[in-house]
Amino acid sequence: MEIITLKKKIRKWQDIPLLLMRLVMGYGFYNAAIIKFTDIAGNAEWFKSVGIPLPIISTWISGGIELLGAIFLVLGIFISRISVLLILMMIVAIGFVHITHGFEAMNDGFEINLYYIVMLLTLIIYGPGKYSLYSFFKIRNEDSFSSHI
């Protein structure tokens, strides 16, 4: 019986990791967006140097997606939709920048991008959790796969 009681106690806290993932990633994507928007020309030049097409447009689009991602992640809304866009951005970053540096983050590898992808996939599957605007306003979250199970 102790194991069942422990599981029930742990279940009470199951939404905390979802909230923490959203907040950590929101902060990370916010910082990335601000860096892009404070120096569009410099970021576009860097995008061009690594072979990203339409560097100025790509800078604006990626910065916009990151900023929306930060807002939506923190608020816990449109999680699946924004997560798909952010995952695509991580895949592009891996392909254009990080893959040639290997896995380790300390070598500018794709390690951090992979962590983001895994956390975003987790949010797609489980949704934003009860600490979100969806839950606060008692809106049915049609944005996660878990709401359809």
C-alpha positions as CSV (number, residue, x, y, z in Angstrom):
1,M,0.0,0.0,0.0
2,E,2.9,2.4,0.6
3,I,3.8,2.4,-3.1
4,I,0.2,3.4,-4.1
5,T,0.3,6.2,-1.5
6,L,3.6,7.4,-2.8
7,K,2.4,7.4,-6.4
8,K,-0.7,9.5,-5.4
9,K,1.5,12.0,-3.6
10,I,3.9,12.3,-6.6
11,R,0.9,12.7,-9.0
12,K,-0.1,15.8,-7.1
13,W,3.2,17.4,-8.3
14,Q,3.2,16.1,-11.9
15,D,2.4,19.5,-13.4
16,I,5.4,21.2,-11.8
17,P,8.0,19.8,-14.2
18,L,5.8,20.9,-17.2
19,L,5.6,24.4,-15.8
20,L,9.4,24.5,-15.2
21,M,10.1,23.3,-18.7
22,R,7.9,26.0,-20.1
23,L,9.5,28.7,-18.0
24,V,13.1,27.6,-18.7
25,M,12.5,27.4,-22.4
26,G,10.5,30.6,-22.5
27,Y,13.4,32.4,-20.9
28,G,15.8,30.8,-23.4
29,F,13.7,31.7,-26.5
30,Y,13.1,35.2,-25.2
31,N,16.8,35.8,-24.9
32,A,17.4,34.4,-28.4
33,A,14.7,36.7,-29.8
34,I,16.0,39.8,-28.1
35,I,19.5,39.1,-29.4
36,K,18.2,38.9,-32.9
37,F,16.0,42.0,-32.6
38,T,18.7,44.2,-31.1
39,D,21.0,43.6,-34.0
40,I,19.1,42.5,-37.1
41,A,21.9,43.4,-39.5
42,G,24.6,41.6,-37.5
43,N,22.4,38.5,-37.1
44,A,21.5,38.5,-40.7
45,E,25.2,38.7,-41.6
46,W,25.9,35.7,-39.4
47,F,23.0,33.8,-40.9
48,K,24.4,34.5,-44.3
49,S,27.8,33.3,-43.2
50,V,26.5,29.9,-42.2
51,G,24.4,29.5,-45.4
52,I,20.9,30.3,-44.1
53,P,18.9,31.6,-47.1
54,L,17.2,35.0,-47.1
55,P,19.2,36.1,-44.0
56,I,17.4,39.3,-43.2
57,I,13.9,37.7,-43.6
58,S,15.1,34.6,-41.7
59,T,16.4,36.7,-38.8
60,W,13.0,38.5,-38.5
61,I,11.0,35.2,-38.8
62,S,13.2,33.3,-36.4
63,G,13.2,36.1,-33.9
64,G,9.4,36.4,-34.2
65,I,8.9,32.7,-33.7
66,E,11.2,32.8,-30.7
67,L,9.4,35.7,-29.1
68,L,6.0,34.2,-29.7
69,G,7.3,30.9,-28.4
70,A,8.6,32.6,-25.2
71,I,5.2,34.2,-24.6
72,F,3.1,31.1,-25.4
73,L,5.4,28.8,-23.4
74,V,5.2,31.1,-20.3
75,L,1.5,31.5,-20.6
76,G,0.9,27.8,-21.5
77,I,-1.2,28.5,-24.6
78,F,-0.9,27.1,-28.2
79,I,1.8,24.8,-26.9
80,S,1.7,22.2,-29.7
81,R,1.5,24.7,-32.5
82,I,4.4,26.8,-31.3
83,S,6.4,23.7,-30.2
84,V,6.3,22.4,-33.8
85,L,7.7,25.7,-35.1
86,L,10.4,25.8,-32.4
87,I,11.3,22.2,-33.1
88,L,11.7,23.0,-36.8
89,M,13.9,25.9,-35.9
90,M,16.1,23.7,-33.7
91,I,16.4,21.2,-36.6
92,V,17.5,24.1,-38.9
93,A,20.0,25.3,-36.3
94,I,21.4,21.8,-36.0
95,G,21.7,21.4,-39.7
96,F,23.2,24.7,-40.5
97,V,25.4,25.3,-37.4
98,H,25.8,22.6,-34.8
99,I,26.0,19.3,-36.6
100,T,29.6,19.8,-37.7
101,H,30.6,20.5,-34.1
102,G,29.5,17.1,-32.8
103,F,27.2,16.6,-29.8
104,E,28.7,18.5,-26.8
105,A,27.4,22.0,-26.1
106,M,30.9,23.1,-25.0
107,N,32.1,22.6,-28.6
108,D,29.0,24.4,-30.0
109,G,27.4,21.0,-30.8
110,F,23.7,20.2,-31.0
111,E,23.3,19.0,-27.4
112,I,21.2,22.0,-26.2
113,N,19.1,21.9,-29.3
114,L,18.4,18.2,-28.7
115,Y,17.3,19.0,-25.1
116,Y,15.0,21.7,-26.4
117,I,13.5,19.2,-28.9
118,V,12.9,16.6,-26.2
119,M,11.3,19.1,-23.9
120,L,9.1,20.5,-26.7
121,L,8.0,17.0,-27.7
122,T,7.1,16.4,-24.0
123,L,4.9,19.4,-24.0
124,I,3.3,18.4,-27.3
125,I,2.4,15.0,-25.8
126,Y,1.3,16.1,-22.3
127,G,0.2,19.6,-22.9
128,P,1.1,22.7,-20.7
129,G,-0.2,21.2,-17.5
130,K,-2.6,22.7,-14.9
131,Y,-0.4,25.8,-14.3
132,S,-1.4,27.4,-17.6
133,L,-4.0,29.9,-19.0
134,Y,-5.9,26.9,-20.5
135,S,-6.3,25.5,-17.0
136,F,-6.9,28.8,-15.3
137,F,-9.8,29.7,-17.5
138,K,-11.0,26.1,-17.7
139,I,-10.6,26.1,-21.5
140,R,-10.4,22.6,-23.0
141,N,-6.9,22.3,-24.4
142,E,-7.3,21.0,-27.9
143,D,-3.7,21.7,-28.5
144,S,-2.1,18.6,-26.9
145,F,-2.3,14.9,-27.8
146,S,-3.0,14.1,-24.1
147,S,-6.4,15.9,-24.4
148,H,-7.5,13.4,-27.0
149,I,-6.5,10.2,-25.1
